[in-house]
Amino acid sequence: MENEKKNIRILIVEDDEDDFYYTRDLLRMIPQAENWTIDWSYKYKDALNYICSKHYDIYFVDYYLGAKTGLDLLEEGIAQNCNEPIILLTGRGNQSIDMKAMQSGAIDYLIKSEITTEKLERAIRYALEKAQTLKVLRINEQKYRNIFEQSKDAIFLLDEDFKFLTVNETTNLLLQYSSDELLSMTITDLMADDTQSLPLIEKFQSEGEIIDFELEFVCKNGDDKICLFSASKIKGNDETPLIQGLLHDITKLRAAEKTVLLGEKMALAGRLVQVLAHEIRNPLTNITLSAEHLQKEEHYNTQEQYFEIIFRNSHRINEIITQLIHSSRPADVNLQPAFLQTVLDETITAATDRIILRDVKLQINYPDVLIPIMADKVQLSIAFLNIITNSIEAMDDGEGRLIISVHPNHENCEVRITDNGSGISEENQKKLFEPYFTSKRNGIGLGLAATLNILQSHLAKIEVFSLEGTGTTFSINLPVIN
């Protein structure tokens, strides 16, 4: 026997002293019992204290203990995290009591009239071996439970219909739903694109797993999260088929990649612009100088309209080149303390004529307190004006409504510019701030590119929320002076 050299500590919980002596004597007849400690407790409360303090390695508990039963002691001990094996002793065979004992956590049960030395030795050996196995299982369960709970990724269990069964705290934080709310939902309910749910399910059913499938989810607060979704089939304790899922949040990574890609495009455009500017301005200068020289000749008066055409278009080309250069490099700003509402008021004043001519209803929502920021008032006003101008042009005459609102928080302040215009397609939203992209017939696609440059120079972030046929909101977050 594996425990023969070990001093096993045994407690017999028995209110009948004769029964205790009988059981003790049988235990002492076991060959390995020489080093064993066998004690007696006849009081329920004392026995519970021993069990809770883990004073003994194994407990034999009589079913009848006066006002309370051995089942009561068993259940109380288990409820207080008793991990040592408890064997229930019964006076006669009672199947319902025996079953209840095992269901309550007893490691085994013995009928007193049938107890022998061999049965006691076998019961002790079995109980200690099973207790050791359960101890290892509990340690492993706790280890994996800690991994589950402390993981930085969202980990969860789903049933075969992709409905949530168990979620860790990271899942709650990522999706902004409580555990109870998620347990009434499926993973596909949260997907931003409904058309992806069926291909996802079909892929899982055919391949048996999903590895790093990129999906976009909508959180409870309306935020979009881009995640890598992985799933595999497992079996529950009762062999029920389950799905173990994991979400790895890559929203910030994709935003950073988008910023880098846009920066690379801007840099490439900048190099192209520098070449074009140099190549165009040289002949343009010659044209301008020649026109100025001819202006002094006697025949100027008869050809005045042609000279005006030359001057006007030369000036226009020069303006376009200047715009190209400014849109392809970081804006040169002179940041000074200013109030955000003041900059917006000056911008709105500059847009007043357009607002009146297009009969746009303007609504302004400012907080009661002035918001201090670091800004180049002229440049920031240009950035806001570009957005407001685009909003006005997207709305029908006489039906437009423009809302400009300011929403402060601790470290930043959000400016929202919302219109009820034609909206922007999802495809065009991805290209909105790229140089030379435009949906206007006569546009050159530099206004919003320049706006992005100015805002980035102010350490501001801009997001666009739009729905075709409904309208568009530009959200600009600026750092505030604390």
Secondary structure, 3 states (H helix, E strand, C coil): CCCCCCCCEEEEECCCHHHHHHHHHHHHCCHHHHHCEEEEECCHHHHHHHHHCCCCCEEEEECEECCEEHHHHHHHHHHCCCCCCEEEEECCCCHHHHHHHHHHCCCEEEEHHHCCHHHHHHHHHHHHHHHHHHHHHHHHHHHHHHHHHHCCCEEEEECCCCEEEEECHHHHHHHCCCHHHHCCCEHHHHECCHHHHHHHHHHHHHHCEEEEEEEEEECCCCCEEEEEEEEEEEECCCCCEEEEEEEEECHHHHHHHHHHHHHHHHHHHHHHHHHHHHHHHHHHHHHHHHHHHHHCCHHHHHHHHHHHHHHHHHHHHHHHHHHHHHHCCCCCCCCEEEEHHHHHHHHHHHCHHHHHHCCCEEEEECCCCCCEEEECHHHHHHHHHHHHHHHHHCCCCCCCEEEEEEEECCCEEEEEEEECCCCCCHHHHCCCCCCCCCCCCCCCCCHHHHHHHHHHHCCCEEEEEEECCCEEEEEEEEECCC
